[in-house]
Amino acid sequence: MGLAGCASLFWVKVRLRNPDREVSVGGPRRVRDVLAELGIDPDTVLVIRDKALVTREERLDDGDEIEVRPVISGGSGGIEE
């Protein structure tokens, strides 16, 4: 049996946080392409591979695992006097 109809032989595992879930997407490709496929705005998340932040232009290869975490910001939390 041939490989015709097989979209990709390579996979990247993506761990999404908040809510927690895992998906696999075809690779190799750039981080920005993975985020676009998943409908995620790159300005709202941090992408981590091997405990290091990666940019949206970095290439993900077969077998890579990334974690996508939402960016959370807040106020100073200071006490007013």
ABEGO torsion letter per residue (X at the ends): XBABGBABABBBBBBBBOBBBBBBBBOBBBAAAAAAAAGBBAAABBBBBGGBBBBAABBBBBGBBBBBBBBBBBBAGBBBX
